[in-house]
Amino acid sequence: MSTAKMRAFLAVARHGSFSAGARALGLSQPTLTTQVQGLEREYGLELFYRRGRRIELSDVGRQLLPIAQGMAALDLDAHNLLRDSGRLDSGQLKLGAVGPFHVIEMVDSYLQQYPRIDVSIRVGNSAQVLADLESYVTDIAVLAGRHDDDALCAVHYARHAIILFAHHEHPFAARSSVRLEQLDGQRLLQREPGSTTRLVLEHALLAAQVTPRVAMEIGSREALREAVVRGLGLGVVSEAEFIPDPRIRAVRIEGDPVYTETYLYCLAERRSSRLIGSFFDVVL
């Protein structure tokens, strides 16, 4: 059963004649008549009784009328949804991110231009955020680090140095920077596996043949910060994510040899989506 035939039936029922129904739809009367007759032939029944120039709904036609009206309402809802989404007057955009720092500024810029889009943010570590993107849980991922995968479209956003932060009574707290080699033997608080910050630091330490003493593995930035405040060891964080506090001090690594790069990702097959493209266009 085609939508056109059902729309023809509804027009005739609403306007009381084939000629009035045809005018309402902008069709010729023979075209409209053919569509209604085609629906009747398809199911072997009469939807209208023709009484000279008058028509009346048959019993089946009366039962079909509220169903046809409901279908018309749904058709209009679908049209409005697609129209508004195409114009970016409505819609949902789901973001995944390793932290709020970059993504909040991105969303702020985006909503200034597209205030009717409903944006949500799902936060996790790099592995989780990437898995969410690949399983269609999110539309766009904001990640620290480049992931080479033909299934993904990646665009560079920013580069930030990895810094240390220490309890204010730690020997490093009085320095503005330390050499990477000076981390040898130091109590270091480590993020969980899957953290890009941990990964890039481990690579740099291995290349420099530096072996700190891992004091603890901690699964969140908040818990890491609290552990440093309590003097349990040195913390490591992207400079963009460091929040000043009188109890802790930021300490750079000389020459900024360790850094992360922030990228925006989407599935390559979805890069042409107008909604996803609008976010890339605004942010970049």
PyRosetta script that sets phi, psi and omega in degrees:
from pyrosetta import init, pose_from_sequence

init()
pose = pose_from_sequence("MSTAKMRAFLAVARHGSFSAGARALGLSQPTLTTQVQGLEREYGLELFYRRGRRIELSDVGRQLLPIAQGMAALDLDAHNLLRDSGRLDSGQLKLGAVGPFHVIEMVDSYLQQYPRIDVSIRVGNSAQVLADLESYVTDIAVLAGRHDDDALCAVHYARHAIILFAHHEHPFAARSSVRLEQLDGQRLLQREPGSTTRLVLEHALLAAQVTPRVAMEIGSREALREAVVRGLGLGVVSEAEFIPDPRIRAVRIEGDPVYTETYLYCLAERRSSRLIGSFFDVVL")
pose.set_psi(1, 121.5)
pose.set_omega(1, -176.9)
pose.set_phi(2, -85.2)
pose.set_psi(2, 153.9)
pose.set_omega(2, 176.4)
pose.set_phi(3, -64.3)
pose.set_psi(3, -35.1)
pose.set_omega(3, -179.0)
pose.set_phi(4, -63.3)
pose.set_psi(4, -41.6)
pose.set_omega(4, -180.0)
pose.set_phi(5, -66.7)
pose.set_psi(5, -41.1)
pose.set_omega(5, 179.2)
pose.set_phi(6, -66.8)
pose.set_psi(6, -38.0)
pose.set_omega(6, 177.4)
pose.set_phi(7, -65.2)
pose.set_psi(7, -36.1)
pose.set_omega(7, 178.3)
pose.set_phi(8, -66.2)
pose.set_psi(8, -45.1)
pose.set_omega(8, 177.5)
pose.set_phi(9, -57.6)
pose.set_psi(9, -46.3)
pose.set_omega(9, -177.2)
pose.set_phi(10, -64.6)
pose.set_psi(10, -39.2)
pose.set_omega(10, -179.8)
pose.set_phi(11, -63.5)
pose.set_psi(11, -42.8)
pose.set_omega(11, 179.5)
pose.set_phi(12, -65.7)
pose.set_psi(12, -42.9)
pose.set_omega(12, -179.4)
pose.set_phi(13, -64.5)
pose.set_psi(13, -40.0)
pose.set_omega(13, -178.3)
pose.set_phi(14, -70.4)
pose.set_psi(14, -40.6)
pose.set_omega(14, -171.7)
pose.set_phi(15, -97.9)
pose.set_psi(15, -6.5)
pose.set_omega(15, 171.3)
pose.set_phi(16, 81.8)
pose.set_psi(16, 1.1)
pose.set_omega(16, 177.8)
pose.set_phi(17, -161.1)
pose.set_psi(17, 159.4)
pose.set_omega(17, 178.8)
pose.set_phi(18, -68.9)
pose.set_psi(18, -37.5)
pose.set_omega(18, -178.1)
pose.set_phi(19, -67.6)
pose.set_psi(19, -43.2)
pose.set_omega(19, 179.4)
pose.set_phi(20, -67.9)
pose.set_psi(20, -38.9)
pose.set_omega(20, 178.0)
pose.set_phi(21, -63.5)
pose.set_psi(21, -39.4)
pose.set_omega(21, 179.1)
pose.set_phi(22, -64.9)
pose.set_psi(22, -40.8)
pose.set_omega(22, 178.6)
pose.set_phi(23, -63.7)
pose.set_psi(23, -39.8)
pose.set_omega(23, -178.9)
pose.set_phi(24, -63.5)
pose.set_psi(24, -34.0)
pose.set_omega(24, -178.7)
pose.set_phi(25, -92.8)
pose.set_psi(25, -7.1)
pose.set_omega(25, -177.8)
pose.set_phi(26, 73.3)
pose.set_psi(26, 31.1)
pose.set_omega(26, 179.7)
pose.set_phi(27, -114.4)
pose.set_psi(27, 163.6)
pose.set_omega(27, 171.2)
pose.set_phi(28, -76.8)
pose.set_psi(28, 153.3)
pose.set_omega(28, -179.5)
pose.set_phi(29, -61.4)
pose.set_psi(29, -42.9)
pose.set_omega(29, 178.7)
pose.set_phi(30, -59.3)
pose.set_psi(30, -37.3)
pose.set_omega(30, 179.1)
pose.set_phi(31, -64.5)
pose.set_psi(31, -45.5)
pose.set_omega(31, 179.5)
pose.set_phi(32, -63.8)
pose.set_psi(32, -43.7)
pose.set_omega(32, -179.5)
pose.set_phi(33, -61.0)
pose.set_psi(33, -42.7)
pose.set_omega(33, 179.3)
pose.set_phi(34, -61.2)
pose.set_psi(34, -39.2)
pose.set_omega(34, -179.3)
pose.set_phi(35, -66.9)
pose.set_psi(35, -43.1)
pose.set_omega(35, 179.3)
pose.set_phi(36, -67.4)
pose.set_psi(36, -43.6)
pose.set_omega(36, 179.1)
pose.set_phi(37, -64.1)
pose.set_psi(37, -35.2)
pose.set_omega(37, 177.2)
pose.set_phi(38, -62.6)
pose.set_psi(38, -38.7)
pose.set_omega(38, 178.0)
pose.set_phi(39, -66.9)
pose.set_psi(39, -40.4)
pose.set_omega(39, 178.7)
pose.set_phi(40, -65.2)
pose.set_psi(40, -43.8)
pose.set_omega(40, 179.8)
pose.set_phi(41, -66.3)
pose.set_psi(41, -35.9)
pose.set_omega(41, -178.1)
pose.set_phi(42, -58.8)
pose.set_psi(42, -35.1)
pose.set_omega(42, -177.4)
pose.set_phi(43, -112.2)
pose.set_psi(43, 0.9)
pose.set_omega(43, 176.0)
pose.set_phi(44, 64.5)
pose.set_psi(44, 49.4)
pose.set_omega(44, -178.9)
pose.set_phi(45, -152.5)
pose.set_psi(45, 174.0)
pose.set_omega(45, 176.3)
pose.set_phi(46, -109.5)
pose.set_psi(46, 132.7)
pose.set_omega(46, 175.2)
pose.set_phi(47, -98.0)
pose.set_psi(47, -23.8)
pose.set_omega(47, 178.2)
pose.set_phi(48, -132.7)
pose.set_psi(48, 145.5)
pose.set_omega(48, 168.7)
pose.set_phi(49, -98.5)
pose.set_psi(49, 126.0)
pose.set_omega(49, 178.9)
pose.set_phi(50, -92.3)
pose.set_psi(50, 118.3)
pose.set_omega(50, 179.7)
pose.set_phi(51, -123.0)
pose.set_psi(51, 84.1)
pose.set_omega(51, -175.3)
pose.set_phi(52, 66.4)
pose.set_psi(52, -124.2)
pose.set_omega(52, 178.6)
pose.set_phi(53, -86.2)
pose.set_psi(53, -6.7)
pose.set_omega(53, -179.2)
pose.set_phi(54, -96.9)
pose.set_psi(54, 151.8)
pose.set_omega(54, 173.5)
pose.set_phi(55, -128.9)
pose.set_psi(55, 150.5)
pose.set_omega(55, 175.0)
pose.set_phi(56, -134.0)
pose.set_psi(56, 146.6)
pose.set_omega(56, 175.2)
pose.set_phi(57, -67.9)
pose.set_psi(57, 136.0)
pose.set_omega(57, 173.0)
pose.set_phi(58, -74.7)
pose.set_psi(58, 175.2)
pose.set_omega(58, 178.5)
pose.set_phi(59, -59.5)
pose.set_psi(59, -43.6)
pose.set_omega(59, 178.1)
pose.set_phi(60, -65.9)
pose.set_psi(60, -38.8)
pose.set_omega(60, 179.2)
pose.set_phi(61, -61.0)
pose.set_psi(61, -40.8)
pose.set_omega(61, 179.0)
pose.set_phi(62, -65.2)
pose.set_psi(62, -37.7)
pose.set_omega(62, 178.5)
pose.set_phi(63, -70.3)
pose.set_psi(63, -32.6)
pose.set_omega(63, -178.8)
pose.set_phi(64, -75.7)
pose.set_psi(64, -27.5)
pose.set_omega(64, -172.5)
pose.set_phi(65, -55.2)
pose.set_psi(65, -51.8)
pose.set_omega(65, -179.3)
pose.set_phi(66, -64.8)
pose.set_psi(66, -30.1)
pose.set_omega(66, 176.8)
pose.set_phi(67, -67.2)
pose.set_psi(67, -43.5)
pose.set_omega(67, 179.2)
pose.set_phi(68, -63.9)
pose.set_psi(68, -37.5)
pose.set_omega(68, 178.2)
pose.set_phi(69, -65.1)
pose.set_psi(69, -40.1)
pose.set_omega(69, 177.2)
pose.set_phi(70, -64.7)
pose.set_psi(70, -40.6)
pose.set_omega(70, 178.1)
pose.set_phi(71, -64.0)
pose.set_psi(71, -38.4)
pose.set_omega(71, 178.9)
pose.set_phi(72, -64.8)
pose.set_psi(72, -38.8)
pose.set_omega(72, 179.0)
pose.set_phi(73, -65.6)
pose.set_psi(73, -41.6)
pose.set_omega(73, 177.7)
pose.set_phi(74, -65.4)
pose.set_psi(74, -39.3)
pose.set_omega(74, 178.6)
pose.set_phi(75, -61.5)
pose.set_psi(75, -40.5)
pose.set_omega(75, 178.5)
pose.set_phi(76, -67.3)
pose.set_psi(76, -40.6)
pose.set_omega(76, 178.0)
pose.set_phi(77, -60.7)
pose.set_psi(77, -43.6)
pose.set_omega(77, 179.9)
pose.set_phi(78, -63.6)
pose.set_psi(78, -42.8)
pose.set_omega(78, 178.7)
pose.set_phi(79, -60.3)
pose.set_psi(79, -46.1)
pose.set_omega(79, -178.1)
pose.set_phi(80, -65.1)
pose.set_psi(80, -39.6)
pose.set_omega(80, 178.8)
pose.set_phi(81, -62.0)
pose.set_psi(81, -48.3)
pose.set_omega(81, -178.3)
pose.set_phi(82, -66.7)
pose.set_psi(82, -39.4)
pose.set_omega(82, 178.5)
pose.set_phi(83, -62.8)
pose.set_psi(83, -49.0)
pose.set_omega(83, -177.6)
pose.set_phi(84, -67.2)
pose.set_psi(84, -38.0)
pose.set_omega(84, 179.0)
pose.set_phi(85, -67.7)
pose.set_psi(85, -39.0)
pose.set_omega(85, 177.7)
pose.set_phi(86, -63.1)
pose.set_psi(86, -33.6)
pose.set_omega(86, 177.8)
pose.set_phi(87, -86.7)
pose.set_psi(87, -2.6)
pose.set_omega(87, -175.4)
pose.set_phi(88, 61.2)
pose.set_psi(88, 34.7)
pose.set_omega(88, 173.1)
pose.set_phi(89, -89.4)
pose.set_psi(89, -10.3)
pose.set_omega(89, 176.3)
pose.set_phi(90, -158.4)
pose.set_psi(90, 171.5)
pose.set_omega(90, 178.8)
pose.set_phi(91, 133.6)
pose.set_psi(91, 167.8)
pose.set_omega(91, 179.3)
pose.set_phi(92, -120.6)
pose.set_psi(92, 133.1)
pose.set_omega(92, 177.1)
pose.set_phi(93, -123.5)
pose.set_psi(93, 120.8)
pose.set_omega(93, -175.6)
pose.set_phi(94, -108.0)
pose.set_psi(94, 122.4)
pose.set_omega(94, -178.1)
pose.set_phi(95, -110.1)
pose.set_psi(95, 145.5)
pose.set_omega(95, 170.3)
pose.set_phi(96, -116.2)
pose.set_psi(96, 142.8)
pose.set_omega(96, -177.0)
pose.set_phi(97, -152.3)
pose.set_psi(97, 153.3)
pose.set_omega(97, 178.1)
pose.set_phi(98, -80.4)
pose.set_psi(98, -12.6)
pose.set_omega(98, 178.7)
pose.set_phi(99, -172.9)
pose.set_psi(99, 167.4)
pose.set_omega(99, -175.0)
pose.set_phi(100, -80.0)
pose.set_psi(100, -10.6)
pose.set_omega(100, -164.5)
pose.set_phi(101, -66.1)
pose.set_psi(101, -54.6)
pose.set_omega(101, 179.0)
pose.set_phi(102, -76.9)
pose.set_psi(102, -42.8)
pose.set_omega(102, -169.9)
pose.set_phi(103, -67.0)
pose.set_psi(103, -32.1)
pose.set_omega(103, 179.4)
pose.set_phi(104, -65.2)
pose.set_psi(104, -42.5)
pose.set_omega(104, 178.5)
pose.set_phi(105, -66.4)
pose.set_psi(105, -34.1)
pose.set_omega(105, 176.7)
pose.set_phi(106, -64.3)
pose.set_psi(106, -48.5)
pose.set_omega(106, -178.1)
pose.set_phi(107, -63.5)
pose.set_psi(107, -38.8)
pose.set_omega(107, 178.1)
pose.set_phi(108, -58.4)
pose.set_psi(108, -46.9)
pose.set_omega(108, 178.7)
pose.set_phi(109, -63.7)
pose.set_psi(109, -40.9)
pose.set_omega(109, -176.4)
pose.set_phi(110, -66.5)
pose.set_psi(110, -45.1)
pose.set_omega(110, -176.2)
pose.set_phi(111, -70.6)
pose.set_psi(111, -21.1)
pose.set_omega(111, 174.2)
pose.set_phi(112, -65.5)
pose.set_psi(112, -29.7)
pose.set_omega(112, -179.8)
pose.set_phi(113, -96.2)
pose.set_psi(113, -32.4)
pose.set_omega(113, -178.0)
pose.set_phi(114, -128.0)
pose.set_psi(114, 70.4)
pose.set_omega(114, -173.6)
pose.set_phi(115, -68.3)
pose.set_psi(115, -15.6)
pose.set_omega(115, -177.7)
pose.set_phi(116, -89.8)
pose.set_psi(116, -5.0)
pose.set_omega(116, 178.3)
pose.set_phi(117, -82.4)
pose.set_psi(117, 132.2)
pose.set_omega(117, 178.7)
pose.set_phi(118, -87.7)
pose.set_psi(118, 110.5)
pose.set_omega(118, -176.5)
pose.set_phi(119, -106.2)
pose.set_psi(119, 132.4)
pose.set_omega(119, 175.1)
pose.set_phi(120, -124.4)
pose.set_psi(120, 154.1)
pose.set_omega(120, -177.3)
pose.set_phi(121, -127.1)
pose.set_psi(121, 128.9)
pose.set_omega(121, 177.0)
pose.set_phi(122, -114.7)
pose.set_psi(122, 118.0)
pose.set_omega(122, -173.7)
pose.set_phi(123, -102.2)
pose.set_psi(123, 138.1)
pose.set_omega(123, 176.2)
pose.set_phi(124, -166.1)
pose.set_psi(124, -175.8)
pose.set_omega(124, 175.7)
pose.set_phi(125, -79.0)
pose.set_psi(125, 175.8)
pose.set_omega(125, -173.0)
pose.set_phi(126, -58.1)
pose.set_psi(126, -43.5)
pose.set_omega(126, -178.2)
pose.set_phi(127, -63.6)
pose.set_psi(127, -41.4)
pose.set_omega(127, -179.7)
pose.set_phi(128, -67.5)
pose.set_psi(128, -43.7)
pose.set_omega(128, -178.6)
pose.set_phi(129, -63.1)
pose.set_psi(129, -41.5)
pose.set_omega(129, 179.1)
pose.set_phi(130, -66.2)
pose.set_psi(130, -40.5)
pose.set_omega(130, 178.7)
pose.set_phi(131, -64.0)
pose.set_psi(131, -39.0)
pose.set_omega(131, 178.5)
pose.set_phi(132, -63.3)
pose.set_psi(132, -40.0)
pose.set_omega(132, 179.5)
pose.set_phi(133, -65.2)
pose.set_psi(133, -45.3)
pose.set_omega(133, -176.6)
pose.set_phi(134, -69.3)
pose.set_psi(134, -23.3)
pose.set_omega(134, 179.2)
pose.set_phi(135, -99.9)
pose.set_psi(135, 12.8)
pose.set_omega(135, 175.6)
pose.set_phi(136, 68.3)
pose.set_psi(136, 16.3)
pose.set_omega(136, 174.8)
pose.set_phi(137, -70.7)
pose.set_psi(137, -34.3)
pose.set_omega(137, 176.5)
pose.set_phi(138, -123.4)
pose.set_psi(138, 163.7)
pose.set_omega(138, -179.8)
pose.set_phi(139, -96.6)
pose.set_psi(139, -36.5)
pose.set_omega(139, -176.6)
pose.set_phi(140, -136.6)
pose.set_psi(140, 141.9)
pose.set_omega(140, 176.6)
pose.set_phi(141, -118.4)
pose.set_psi(141, 139.2)
pose.set_omega(141, 174.4)
pose.set_phi(142, -111.4)
pose.set_psi(142, 109.4)
pose.set_omega(142, -171.0)
pose.set_phi(143, -127.7)
pose.set_psi(143, 149.6)
pose.set_omega(143, 173.9)
pose.set_phi(144, -91.6)
pose.set_psi(144, 111.3)
pose.set_omega(144, 179.1)
pose.set_phi(145, 115.6)
pose.set_psi(145, 154.9)
pose.set_omega(145, -179.1)
pose.set_phi(146, -95.5)
pose.set_psi(146, 129.8)
pose.set_omega(146, 177.0)
pose.set_phi(147, -116.9)
pose.set_psi(147, 108.8)
pose.set_omega(147, -178.1)
pose.set_phi(148, -82.1)
pose.set_psi(148, 112.1)
pose.set_omega(148, -178.2)
pose.set_phi(149, -155.6)
pose.set_psi(149, 125.1)
pose.set_omega(149, -178.5)
pose.set_phi(150, -62.1)
pose.set_psi(150, -21.0)
pose.set_omega(150, -179.7)
pose.set_phi(151, -79.9)
pose.set_psi(151, -8.6)
pose.set_omega(151, -176.1)
pose.set_phi(152, -115.4)
pose.set_psi(152, 146.3)
pose.set_omega(152, 170.5)
pose.set_phi(153, -105.8)
pose.set_psi(153, 123.9)
pose.set_omega(153, -176.9)
pose.set_phi(154, -121.3)
pose.set_psi(154, 136.0)
pose.set_omega(154, 177.9)
pose.set_phi(155, -131.1)
pose.set_psi(155, 129.5)
pose.set_omega(155, -177.5)
pose.set_phi(156, -69.6)
pose.set_psi(156, 139.5)
pose.set_omega(156, -179.6)
pose.set_phi(157, -117.6)
pose.set_psi(157, -51.0)
pose.set_omega(157, -176.1)
pose.set_phi(158, -160.1)
pose.set_psi(158, 163.4)
pose.set_omega(158, 176.3)
pose.set_phi(159, -127.8)
pose.set_psi(159, 133.5)
pose.set_omega(159, -177.9)
pose.set_phi(160, -137.8)
pose.set_psi(160, 138.2)
pose.set_omega(160, 178.3)
pose.set_phi(161, -70.9)
pose.set_psi(161, 148.9)
pose.set_omega(161, 171.1)
pose.set_phi(162, -88.2)
pose.set_psi(162, 130.9)
pose.set_omega(162, -179.2)
pose.set_phi(163, -123.5)
pose.set_psi(163, 164.8)
pose.set_omega(163, 173.3)
pose.set_phi(164, -95.0)
pose.set_psi(164, 157.9)
pose.set_omega(164, 164.8)
pose.set_phi(165, -140.9)
pose.set_psi(165, 141.7)
pose.set_omega(165, -169.2)
pose.set_phi(166, -132.3)
pose.set_psi(166, 155.8)
pose.set_omega(166, 171.7)
pose.set_phi(167, -59.1)
pose.set_psi(167, 145.2)
pose.set_omega(167, -172.1)
pose.set_phi(168, -63.3)
pose.set_psi(168, -15.5)
pose.set_omega(168, 176.8)
pose.set_phi(169, -98.5)
pose.set_psi(169, -0.2)
pose.set_omega(169, 177.7)
pose.set_phi(170, -69.5)
pose.set_psi(170, 145.4)
pose.set_omega(170, 179.6)
pose.set_phi(171, -55.4)
pose.set_psi(171, -30.5)
pose.set_omega(171, -179.9)
pose.set_phi(172, -73.6)
pose.set_psi(172, -18.7)
pose.set_omega(172, -172.5)
pose.set_phi(173, -64.4)
pose.set_psi(173, -23.7)
pose.set_omega(173, -179.2)
pose.set_phi(174, -84.7)
pose.set_psi(174, -2.7)
pose.set_omega(174, -177.1)
pose.set_phi(175, -107.3)
pose.set_psi(175, 148.7)
pose.set_omega(175, 175.4)
pose.set_phi(176, -82.0)
pose.set_psi(176, -24.5)
pose.set_omega(176, 179.5)
pose.set_phi(177, -156.8)
pose.set_psi(177, 159.2)
pose.set_omega(177, 174.6)
pose.set_phi(178, -135.5)
pose.set_psi(178, 157.9)
pose.set_omega(178, 175.1)
pose.set_phi(179, -78.4)
pose.set_psi(179, 152.2)
pose.set_omega(179, 179.1)
pose.set_phi(180, -56.9)
pose.set_psi(180, -36.3)
pose.set_omega(180, -178.3)
pose.set_phi(181, -63.4)
pose.set_psi(181, -23.9)
pose.set_omega(181, -178.2)
pose.set_phi(182, -75.1)
pose.set_psi(182, -5.4)
pose.set_omega(182, 175.0)
pose.set_phi(183, -81.1)
pose.set_psi(183, -8.5)
pose.set_omega(183, -179.6)
pose.set_phi(184, -60.0)
pose.set_psi(184, 123.0)
pose.set_omega(184, 179.0)
pose.set_phi(185, 81.2)
pose.set_psi(185, -6.4)
pose.set_omega(185, -179.5)
pose.set_phi(186, -75.2)
pose.set_psi(186, 146.7)
pose.set_omega(186, 176.0)
pose.set_phi(187, -71.4)
pose.set_psi(187, 116.5)
pose.set_omega(187, -175.5)
pose.set_phi(188, -118.5)
pose.set_psi(188, 130.8)
pose.set_omega(188, 175.3)
pose.set_phi(189, -89.3)
pose.set_psi(189, 127.0)
pose.set_omega(189, -170.1)
pose.set_phi(190, -113.3)
pose.set_psi(190, 139.2)
pose.set_omega(190, 174.6)
pose.set_phi(191, -73.6)
pose.set_psi(191, 170.3)
pose.set_omega(191, -176.8)
pose.set_phi(192, -73.4)
pose.set_psi(192, 158.8)
pose.set_omega(192, 173.7)
pose.set_phi(193, -56.8)
pose.set_psi(193, 140.9)
pose.set_omega(193, -176.1)
pose.set_phi(194, 101.8)
pose.set_psi(194, -14.6)
pose.set_omega(194, 177.5)
pose.set_phi(195, -78.0)
pose.set_psi(195, 127.5)
pose.set_omega(195, 178.5)
pose.set_phi(196, -66.8)
pose.set_psi(196, -36.9)
pose.set_omega(196, 177.5)
pose.set_phi(197, -57.9)
pose.set_psi(197, -45.6)
pose.set_omega(197, 178.3)
pose.set_phi(198, -63.0)
pose.set_psi(198, -42.8)
pose.set_omega(198, -175.8)
pose.set_phi(199, -63.0)
pose.set_psi(199, -47.8)
pose.set_omega(199, -176.9)
pose.set_phi(200, -69.4)
pose.set_psi(200, -33.8)
pose.set_omega(200, 177.8)
pose.set_phi(201, -68.3)
pose.set_psi(201, -42.5)
pose.set_omega(201, 178.6)
pose.set_phi(202, -60.0)
pose.set_psi(202, -41.2)
pose.set_omega(202, 178.2)
pose.set_phi(203, -62.9)
pose.set_psi(203, -42.3)
pose.set_omega(203, -179.1)
pose.set_phi(204, -67.4)
pose.set_psi(204, -41.4)
pose.set_omega(204, 179.1)
pose.set_phi(205, -64.8)
pose.set_psi(205, -41.0)
pose.set_omega(205, 179.5)
pose.set_phi(206, -64.0)
pose.set_psi(206, -43.2)
pose.set_omega(206, -179.7)
pose.set_phi(207, -64.5)
pose.set_psi(207, -33.7)
pose.set_omega(207, -179.4)
pose.set_phi(208, -89.5)
pose.set_psi(208, -1.1)
pose.set_omega(208, -178.6)
pose.set_phi(209, 57.1)
pose.set_psi(209, 44.1)
pose.set_omega(209, 178.5)
pose.set_phi(210, -108.6)
pose.set_psi(210, 133.2)
pose.set_omega(210, -177.3)
pose.set_phi(211, -125.2)
pose.set_psi(211, 95.9)
pose.set_omega(211, 174.5)
pose.set_phi(212, -74.8)
pose.set_psi(212, 168.7)
pose.set_omega(212, 176.6)
pose.set_phi(213, -98.2)
pose.set_psi(213, 110.6)
pose.set_omega(213, -178.2)
pose.set_phi(214, -72.8)
pose.set_psi(214, 113.7)
pose.set_omega(214, -175.9)
pose.set_phi(215, -82.6)
pose.set_psi(215, -32.5)
pose.set_omega(215, -174.3)
pose.set_phi(216, -168.5)
pose.set_psi(216, 148.6)
pose.set_omega(216, 171.5)
pose.set_phi(217, -103.5)
pose.set_psi(217, 127.3)
pose.set_omega(217, -173.1)
pose.set_phi(218, -127.3)
pose.set_psi(218, 134.4)
pose.set_omega(218, -169.8)
pose.set_phi(219, -93.8)
pose.set_psi(219, 3.9)
pose.set_omega(219, 178.2)
pose.set_phi(220, -149.2)
pose.set_psi(220, 155.2)
pose.set_omega(220, 178.4)
pose.set_phi(221, -64.3)
pose.set_psi(221, -37.5)
pose.set_omega(221, -178.3)
pose.set_phi(222, -63.9)
pose.set_psi(222, -44.5)
pose.set_omega(222, 179.4)
pose.set_phi(223, -68.3)
pose.set_psi(223, -36.7)
pose.set_omega(223, 177.7)
pose.set_phi(224, -61.2)
pose.set_psi(224, -45.0)
pose.set_omega(224, -179.9)
pose.set_phi(225, -61.7)
pose.set_psi(225, -43.2)
pose.set_omega(225, -179.8)
pose.set_phi(226, -64.2)
pose.set_psi(226, -38.0)
pose.set_omega(226, 178.9)
pose.set_phi(227, -65.1)
pose.set_psi(227, -38.4)
pose.set_omega(227, 177.4)
pose.set_phi(228, -67.5)
pose.set_psi(228, -42.2)
pose.set_omega(228, 178.3)
pose.set_phi(229, -57.5)
pose.set_psi(229, -33.7)
pose.set_omega(229, -179.6)
pose.set_phi(230, -87.3)
pose.set_psi(230, 4.7)
pose.set_omega(230, 174.8)
pose.set_phi(231, 75.7)
pose.set_psi(231, 25.5)
pose.set_omega(231, -177.2)
pose.set_phi(232, -82.8)
pose.set_psi(232, -11.8)
pose.set_omega(232, 179.6)
pose.set_phi(233, 160.1)
pose.set_psi(233, -175.2)
pose.set_omega(233, 178.3)
pose.set_phi(234, -87.0)
pose.set_psi(234, 139.5)
pose.set_omega(234, 175.0)
pose.set_phi(235, -101.9)
pose.set_psi(235, 159.1)
pose.set_omega(235, 179.0)
pose.set_phi(236, -130.6)
pose.set_psi(236, 133.7)
pose.set_omega(236, -176.0)
pose.set_phi(237, -156.5)
pose.set_psi(237, 156.6)
pose.set_omega(237, 171.4)
pose.set_phi(238, -67.3)
pose.set_psi(238, 141.3)
pose.set_omega(238, -179.0)
pose.set_phi(239, -58.0)
pose.set_psi(239, -28.7)
pose.set_omega(239, 179.9)
pose.set_phi(240, -70.9)
pose.set_psi(240, -19.5)
pose.set_omega(240, -175.5)
pose.set_phi(241, -102.2)
pose.set_psi(241, -2.9)
pose.set_omega(241, -178.1)
pose.set_phi(242, -75.4)
pose.set_psi(242, 131.3)
pose.set_omega(242, 178.4)
pose.set_phi(243, -113.2)
pose.set_psi(243, 116.7)
pose.set_omega(243, -178.0)
pose.set_phi(244, -59.0)
pose.set_psi(244, 147.8)
pose.set_omega(244, -179.8)
pose.set_phi(245, -158.1)
pose.set_psi(245, 137.2)
pose.set_omega(245, -178.4)
pose.set_phi(246, -61.7)
pose.set_psi(246, -17.4)
pose.set_omega(246, -177.7)
pose.set_phi(247, -87.6)
pose.set_psi(247, -10.5)
pose.set_omega(247, -177.6)
pose.set_phi(248, -132.6)
pose.set_psi(248, 160.9)
pose.set_omega(248, 179.2)
pose.set_phi(249, -130.5)
pose.set_psi(249, 139.1)
pose.set_omega(249, 174.1)
pose.set_phi(250, -83.5)
pose.set_psi(250, 136.4)
pose.set_omega(250, -179.1)
pose.set_phi(251, -132.9)
pose.set_psi(251, 119.4)
pose.set_omega(251, 179.9)
pose.set_phi(252, -78.3)
pose.set_psi(252, 155.9)
pose.set_omega(252, 170.7)
pose.set_phi(253, -95.5)
pose.set_psi(253, 126.2)
pose.set_omega(253, -172.7)
pose.set_phi(254, -53.6)
pose.set_psi(254, 132.2)
pose.set_omega(254, 178.6)
pose.set_phi(255, 79.3)
pose.set_psi(255, -1.9)
pose.set_omega(255, -178.1)
pose.set_phi(256, 47.0)
pose.set_psi(256, 55.6)
pose.set_omega(256, -177.6)
pose.set_phi(257, -73.9)
pose.set_psi(257, -15.4)
pose.set_omega(257, -177.8)
pose.set_phi(258, -116.4)
pose.set_psi(258, 128.5)
pose.set_omega(258, -178.6)
pose.set_phi(259, -154.1)
pose.set_psi(259, 162.1)
pose.set_omega(259, 172.8)
pose.set_phi(260, -119.1)
pose.set_psi(260, 154.0)
pose.set_omega(260, 176.3)
pose.set_phi(261, -121.7)
pose.set_psi(261, 130.3)
pose.set_omega(261, -177.8)
pose.set_phi(262, -91.4)
pose.set_psi(262, 132.0)
pose.set_omega(262, 179.5)
pose.set_phi(263, -126.4)
pose.set_psi(263, 149.8)
pose.set_omega(263, 167.8)
pose.set_phi(264, -97.1)
pose.set_psi(264, 134.5)
pose.set_omega(264, -179.5)
pose.set_phi(265, -126.0)
pose.set_psi(265, 147.7)
pose.set_omega(265, 164.9)
pose.set_phi(266, -146.6)
pose.set_psi(266, 165.7)
pose.set_omega(266, 174.2)
pose.set_phi(267, -66.4)
pose.set_psi(267, 135.2)
pose.set_omega(267, -177.2)
pose.set_phi(268, -57.2)
pose.set_psi(268, -35.0)
pose.set_omega(268, -178.7)
pose.set_phi(269, -68.8)
pose.set_psi(269, -15.3)
pose.set_omega(269, -177.6)
pose.set_phi(270, -108.8)
pose.set_psi(270, 4.0)
pose.set_omega(270, -176.2)
pose.set_phi(271, -62.0)
pose.set_psi(271, -26.4)
pose.set_omega(271, -179.0)
pose.set_phi(272, -81.6)
pose.set_psi(272, -6.3)
pose.set_omega(272, 177.2)
pose.set_phi(273, -58.0)
pose.set_psi(273, 131.4)
pose.set_omega(273, -177.9)
pose.set_phi(274, -64.0)
pose.set_psi(274, -37.3)
pose.set_omega(274, -179.2)
pose.set_phi(275, -66.7)
pose.set_psi(275, -48.4)
pose.set_omega(275, 178.9)
pose.set_phi(276, -64.4)
pose.set_psi(276, -43.7)
pose.set_omega(276, 179.4)
pose.set_phi(277, -60.7)
pose.set_psi(277, -34.6)
pose.set_omega(277, -179.5)
pose.set_phi(278, -65.2)
pose.set_psi(278, -35.3)
pose.set_omega(278, 178.8)
pose.set_phi(279, -68.8)
pose.set_psi(279, -45.4)
pose.set_omega(279, 176.8)
pose.set_phi(280, -58.3)
pose.set_psi(280, -44.2)
pose.set_omega(280, -177.0)
pose.set_phi(281, -62.5)
pose.set_psi(281, -43.2)
pose.set_omega(281, -177.9)
pose.set_phi(282, -70.3)
pose.set_psi(282, -46.8)
pose.set_omega(282, -174.0)
pose.set_phi(283, -69.2)
pose.set_psi(283, -35.4)
pose.set_omega(283, -174.7)
pose.set_phi(284, -95.9)
pose.dump_pdb("model.pdb")
